[in-house]
Amino acid sequence: MGSMGDQEGRDPGMWVDGGDQRVVVHVGGEMDIDRAQMLYNALHVAITQTGGPNEIVADLSEMSFCDSAGLNALIRAHHTAAEYGKHMSLRAPRPQFLRLLEITGADVLFPITGT
């Protein structure tokens, strides 16, 4: 497996890029039970990498759908980030996901940018 910035062989709906200031996990397509663990794994690596930035951004601008499994992966990642003293935010979630956050009360967990 290559570095976090290595896009060869990546899932076409998810990739990670980073820099000194933040790591961005880009999420596209449908986030359901089949892909939720992959999302959590990508976020977990971004959060726990030694010497990595303190800001983790989940870019949801290309995510067309998210069910409870995808939401659970994001919530688990939020808790992991807190354990590591890191900050996690969501970028540009679509209305369906914003509604899911509101219905579940998870909207209080995540700062949202780029809406």
N, CA and C of each residue as an Amber inpcrd file, in Angstrom:
protein
   345
   0.8430000  -1.1760000   0.0000000   0.0000000   0.0000000   0.0000000
   0.8830000   1.2320000   0.0000000   0.5570000   2.2170000  -0.8000000
   1.3720000   3.4160000  -0.9480000   1.0820000   4.4330000   0.1270000
   1.6430000   5.5980000  -0.0530000   1.4320000   6.6830000   0.8890000
   0.0060000   7.1910000   0.7840000  -0.3600000   8.0350000   1.7490000
  -1.7310000   8.5310000   1.7570000  -2.0460000   9.3440000   0.5160000
  -1.0570000   9.9610000  -0.0970000  -1.2930000  10.7560000  -1.2890000
  -1.2800000   9.9310000  -2.5560000  -0.9530000   8.6650000  -2.4590000
  -0.8660000   7.7670000  -3.6060000  -2.2660000   7.4090000  -4.0750000
  -2.5960000   7.7650000  -5.3180000  -3.9500000   7.5120000  -5.7980000
  -4.0340000   6.2780000  -6.6810000  -2.9080000   5.6400000  -6.9720000
  -2.9360000   4.4530000  -7.7970000  -3.6450000   3.3280000  -7.0570000
  -4.5990000   2.7110000  -7.7030000  -5.3330000   1.6120000  -7.1090000
  -6.3650000   2.0420000  -6.0770000  -6.6410000   3.3240000  -6.0040000
  -7.5980000   3.8030000  -5.0070000  -9.0270000   3.5460000  -5.4360000
  -9.9150000   3.5730000  -4.4720000 -11.3370000   3.4700000  -4.7520000
 -11.7330000   4.7270000  -5.5230000 -12.4680000   4.5890000  -6.6340000
 -12.7990000   5.7740000  -7.4200000 -13.6860000   6.7600000  -6.6770000
 -14.3220000   6.3290000  -5.5810000 -15.1830000   7.2300000  -4.8360000
 -14.5660000   7.7460000  -3.5580000 -13.2770000   7.4260000  -3.3020000
 -12.6510000   7.8810000  -2.0740000 -11.1510000   8.0050000  -2.2760000
 -10.5910000   9.1270000  -1.8530000  -9.1450000   9.2870000  -1.8860000
  -8.7450000  10.2900000  -0.8220000  -7.4710000  10.2910000  -0.4990000
  -6.9410000  11.1220000   0.5790000  -5.8220000  11.9890000   0.0250000
  -5.8430000  13.2560000   0.4120000  -4.6880000  14.0910000   0.1330000
  -4.3900000  14.8910000   1.3860000  -3.1910000  15.3610000   1.4730000
  -2.8180000  16.0460000   2.7030000  -1.7190000  17.0480000   2.4940000
  -1.4430000  17.7350000   3.5440000  -0.3780000  18.7200000   3.5520000
   0.0340000  18.9570000   4.9880000   0.7380000  20.0500000   5.2090000
   1.1940000  20.3570000   6.5600000   0.0520000  20.8000000   7.4690000
  -0.9750000  21.4010000   6.9020000  -2.0400000  21.9780000   7.7000000
  -3.1990000  21.0240000   7.9750000  -3.5150000  20.1780000   6.9930000
  -4.6860000  19.3050000   7.1540000  -4.5810000  18.1010000   6.2290000
  -5.3560000  17.0850000   6.5820000  -5.5330000  15.9230000   5.7210000
  -6.9850000  15.9420000   5.2780000  -7.2110000  15.7700000   3.9740000
  -8.5690000  15.7640000   3.4390000  -8.8760000  14.3670000   2.9020000
  -9.9530000  13.7820000   3.4300000 -10.4520000  12.5050000   2.9250000
 -11.6550000  12.8340000   2.0570000 -11.5180000  12.5960000   0.7570000
 -12.5860000  12.8930000  -0.2060000 -13.4890000  11.6660000  -0.3270000
 -14.7860000  11.8840000  -0.1880000 -15.7470000  10.7870000  -0.2390000
 -16.7370000  11.0620000  -1.3610000 -16.8830000  10.1120000  -2.2740000
 -17.8200000  10.2750000  -3.3730000 -18.7280000   9.0750000  -3.4920000
 -19.7980000   9.2490000  -4.2150000 -20.7310000   8.1540000  -4.4430000
 -21.6030000   7.8830000  -3.2290000 -22.0450000   6.6370000  -3.1200000
 -22.9240000   6.2380000  -2.0270000 -22.1150000   5.6640000  -0.8770000
 -22.4100000   6.1460000   0.3310000 -21.7300000   5.6420000   1.5180000
 -22.7370000   4.8020000   2.2910000 -22.5790000   3.4960000   2.1420000
 -23.4960000   2.5750000   2.8060000 -22.6890000   1.4980000   3.5220000
 -23.3620000   0.4700000   3.9670000 -22.7080000  -0.5720000   4.7580000
 -21.5560000  -1.2390000   4.0110000 -21.6240000  -1.2840000   2.6980000
 -20.5600000  -1.9180000   1.9170000 -19.2730000  -1.0970000   1.9060000
 -19.3670000   0.2000000   2.1350000 -18.1870000   1.0740000   2.0460000
 -17.8560000   1.7880000   3.3510000 -18.6960000   1.6450000   4.3620000
 -18.5070000   2.3900000   5.6090000 -17.1860000   2.0480000   6.3040000
 -16.8190000   0.7860000   6.3430000 -15.5750000   0.4120000   7.0140000
 -14.3690000   0.9960000   6.2780000 -14.4330000   1.0500000   4.9710000
 -13.3580000   1.6440000   4.1880000 -13.2170000   3.1320000   4.5290000
 -14.3430000   3.8210000   4.6950000 -14.3130000   5.2310000   5.0780000
 -13.6730000   5.3810000   6.4490000 -14.1150000   4.5760000   7.4060000
 -13.5340000   4.6690000   8.7400000 -12.0300000   4.3930000   8.7010000
 -11.6240000   3.3770000   7.9530000 -10.2030000   3.0350000   7.8690000
  -9.3850000   4.1990000   7.3190000  -9.8870000   4.8520000   6.2670000
  -9.1750000   5.9920000   5.6740000  -9.0540000   7.1370000   6.6820000
 -10.1330000   7.4070000   7.3930000 -10.1100000   8.4660000   8.4000000
  -9.1930000   8.0830000   9.5600000  -9.2500000   6.8290000   9.9840000
  -8.4160000   6.3630000  11.0990000  -6.9340000   6.5380000  10.7710000
  -6.5320000   6.1660000   9.5690000  -5.1370000   6.3370000   9.1530000
  -4.7650000   7.8230000   9.1640000  -5.6510000   8.6640000   8.6320000
  -5.3840000  10.1010000   8.5950000  -5.2460000  10.6730000  10.0050000
  -6.0730000  10.2060000  10.9160000  -6.0780000  10.7190000  12.2890000
  -4.8620000  10.2340000  13.0710000  -4.5090000   8.9880000  12.9170000
  -3.4940000   8.3810000  13.7870000  -2.0760000   8.4240000  13.2230000
  -1.8730000   8.9380000  12.0260000  -0.5210000   8.9670000  11.4710000
   0.3970000   9.8210000  12.3460000   1.5550000   9.2970000  12.6130000
   2.5330000   9.9810000  13.4510000   2.9910000  11.2630000  12.7790000
   2.9200000  12.3550000  13.5330000   3.3740000  13.6310000  13.0080000
   2.4300000  14.2710000  12.0110000   1.2400000  13.7020000  11.8530000
   0.2740000  14.2400000  10.9010000  -0.3620000  15.5190000  11.4140000
  -1.0370000  16.2360000  10.5230000  -1.6950000  17.4810000  10.9170000
  -2.8240000  17.2370000  11.9100000  -3.1740000  18.2860000  12.6360000
  -4.2300000  18.1900000  13.6430000  -5.6220000  18.3400000  13.0680000
  -5.7370000  18.7860000  11.8310000  -7.0480000  18.9960000  11.2160000
  -7.3190000  17.9130000  10.1760000  -8.4410000  17.2260000  10.3660000
  -8.8880000  16.1880000   9.4520000 -10.2040000  16.6690000   8.8490000
 -10.2790000  16.6800000   7.5180000 -11.4800000  17.1390000   6.8240000
 -12.0560000  15.9790000   6.0160000 -13.3230000  15.6890000   6.2280000
 -14.0320000  14.7340000   5.3690000 -14.7820000  15.5600000   4.3380000
 -14.2930000  15.5320000   3.0970000 -14.9170000  16.2930000   2.0110000
 -16.0510000  15.4480000   1.4500000 -17.2780000  15.8670000   1.7280000
 -18.4700000  15.1070000   1.3370000 -19.1690000  15.6970000   0.1230000
 -18.5250000  16.6120000  -0.5620000 -19.1720000  17.3180000  -1.6690000
 -19.5930000  16.3900000  -2.8080000 -18.9250000  15.2480000  -2.9520000
 -19.2650000  14.3000000  -4.0180000 -20.0150000  13.0750000  -3.5110000
 -20.3790000  13.0670000  -2.2310000 -21.1160000  11.9310000  -1.6600000
 -22.6060000  12.1130000  -1.9720000 -23.1440000  11.1880000  -2.7380000
 -24.5260000  11.3230000  -3.1960000 -25.5510000  10.7630000  -2.2040000
 -25.1220000   9.8580000  -1.3250000 -26.0380000   9.2300000  -0.3740000
 -25.2370000   8.7140000   0.8020000 -25.8370000   8.7550000   1.9820000
 -25.1960000   8.1820000   3.1670000 -26.2770000   7.5710000   4.0440000
 -26.0550000   6.3170000   4.4600000 -26.9970000   5.6870000   5.3810000
 -26.3990000   5.6850000   6.7880000 -27.0430000   4.9850000   7.6970000
 -26.6030000   4.9850000   9.0900000 -25.2150000   4.3690000   9.2650000
 -24.8450000   3.4200000   8.4220000 -23.5150000   2.8140000   8.5250000
 -22.4320000   3.8480000   8.1990000 -22.6660000   4.6580000   7.1790000
 -21.7200000   5.7170000   6.8350000 -21.6390000   6.7680000   7.9320000
 -22.7890000   7.1310000   8.4770000 -22.8130000   8.0900000   9.5730000
 -22.0620000   7.5320000  10.7750000 -22.2750000   6.2620000  11.0760000
 -21.5790000   5.6320000  12.1910000 -20.0640000   5.6780000  11.9910000
 -19.6030000   5.4490000  10.7630000 -18.1650000   5.5160000  10.4800000
 -17.6210000   6.9130000  10.7720000 -18.3630000   7.9410000  10.3950000
 -17.9390000   9.3180000  10.6580000 -17.9440000   9.6310000  12.1500000
 -18.9460000   9.1540000  12.8600000 -19.0080000   9.3860000  14.3060000
 -17.8570000   8.6730000  15.0130000 -17.5840000   7.4310000  14.6200000
 -16.4500000   6.6960000  15.2030000 -15.1450000   7.4430000  14.9360000
 -14.9910000   7.9650000  13.7120000 -13.7850000   8.7210000  13.3760000
 -13.6880000   9.9970000  14.2100000 -14.8220000  10.6430000  14.4430000
 -14.8430000  11.8490000  15.2850000 -14.3250000  11.5140000  16.6820000
 -14.7900000  10.4080000  17.2530000 -14.3420000   9.9970000  18.5870000
 -12.8500000   9.6580000  18.5880000 -12.3820000   8.9980000  17.5310000
 -10.9550000   8.6860000  17.4200000 -10.1410000   9.9750000  17.3480000
 -10.6040000  10.9350000  16.5600000  -9.9120000  12.2260000  16.4550000
  -9.8220000  12.8940000  17.8260000 -10.9090000  12.8750000  18.5730000
 -10.9090000  13.4780000  19.9030000  -9.8960000  12.7820000  20.8150000
  -9.8190000  11.4650000  20.7270000  -8.8590000  10.7130000  21.5400000
  -7.4200000  11.1150000  21.2180000  -7.1630000  11.4610000  19.9720000
  -5.8270000  11.8410000  19.5240000  -5.5980000  13.3530000  19.5910000
  -6.5620000  14.0840000  20.1290000  -6.4240000  15.5300000  20.2420000
  -6.4720000  16.2500000  18.9100000  -7.1850000  15.6550000  17.9590000
  -7.2840000  16.2480000  16.6250000  -8.7060000  16.7500000  16.3790000
  -8.8230000  17.5840000  15.3690000 -10.0830000  18.2480000  15.0340000
 -10.5870000  17.6870000  13.7050000 -11.8540000  17.3040000  13.6790000
 -12.4310000  16.7630000  12.4450000 -13.6220000  17.6120000  12.0270000
 -13.6710000  17.9430000  10.7440000 -14.7960000  18.7080000  10.2120000
 -15.2940000  18.0600000   8.9250000 -16.4840000  18.4760000   8.5290000
 -17.1060000  17.9840000   7.2980000 -17.1600000  19.1320000   6.3040000
 -16.7960000  18.8510000   5.0530000 -16.8310000  19.8830000   4.0190000
 -17.9570000  19.5980000   3.0400000 -18.8040000  20.5760000   2.8480000
 -19.8170000  20.6160000   1.7980000 -20.7230000  19.3820000   1.7140000
 -21.2980000  18.9520000   2.8550000 -22.2440000  17.8290000   2.7540000
 -23.5100000  18.2520000   2.0200000 -24.1110000  17.3010000   1.3450000
 -25.3460000  17.5690000   0.6000000 -26.5510000  17.5520000   1.5380000
 -27.6880000  18.0890000   1.0840000 -28.8680000  18.1970000   1.9470000
 -29.3230000  16.8780000   2.5840000 -29.2470000  15.7730000   1.8470000
 -29.6710000  14.4860000   2.4220000 -28.8550000  14.1560000   3.6600000
 -27.5510000  14.3790000   3.5980000 -26.6980000  14.0600000   4.7310000
 -26.8930000  15.0680000   5.8600000 -27.0810000  16.3310000   5.5300000
 -27.3580000  17.3270000   6.5670000 -28.6110000  16.9530000   7.3440000
 -29.6190000  16.4830000   6.6240000 -30.8600000  16.0520000   7.2750000
 -30.6070000  14.8490000   8.1900000 -29.8010000  13.8960000   7.7290000
 -29.4470000  12.7400000   8.5480000 -28.7380000  13.1910000   9.8240000
 -27.8340000  14.1420000   9.7130000 -27.1590000  14.6760000  10.8920000
 -28.1510000  15.2970000  11.8670000 -29.0790000  16.0800000  11.3300000
 -30.0650000  16.7530000  12.1780000 -30.9870000  15.7560000  12.8670000
 -31.4930000  14.7900000  12.1200000 -32.4300000  13.8070000  12.6720000
 -31.7900000  13.0210000  13.8070000 -30.5300000  12.6770000  13.6550000
 -29.8460000  11.8440000  14.6380000 -29.2250000  12.6510000  15.7720000
 -29.1650000  13.9560000  15.6300000 -28.5330000  14.7950000  16.6360000
 -27.0210000  14.8470000  16.5020000 -26.4810000  14.2140000  15.4650000
 -25.0350000  14.1850000  15.2570000 -24.5040000  15.5050000  14.7070000
 -25.3940000  16.4120000  14.3420000 -24.9580000  17.6970000  13.7960000
 -24.1210000  18.4840000  14.7950000 -24.3100000  18.2320000  16.0910000
 -23.5350000  18.9600000  17.1110000 -22.0880000  18.4770000  17.1870000
 -21.7800000  17.3430000  16.6040000 -20.4320000  16.7820000  16.6710000
 -19.4670000  17.4000000  15.6700000 -19.9980000  17.8460000  14.5310000
 -19.1440000  18.1910000  13.4030000 -19.2760000  19.6500000  12.9910000
 -18.1600000  20.3930000  12.9940000 -18.1820000  21.6800000  12.3100000
 -18.3250000  21.4220000  10.8070000 -19.1040000  22.2500000  10.1450000
 -19.3380000  22.0770000   8.7090000 -18.8190000  23.3020000   7.9850000
 -18.0220000  23.0590000   6.9450000 -17.4450000  24.1420000   6.1550000
 -17.8440000  23.9790000   4.6980000 -17.7340000  25.0530000   3.9630000
 -17.9340000  25.0120000   2.5190000 -19.3360000  24.6710000   2.0790000
 -20.3260000  25.0310000   2.8690000 -21.7100000  24.7470000   2.4930000
 -22.2750000  25.8480000   1.6370000
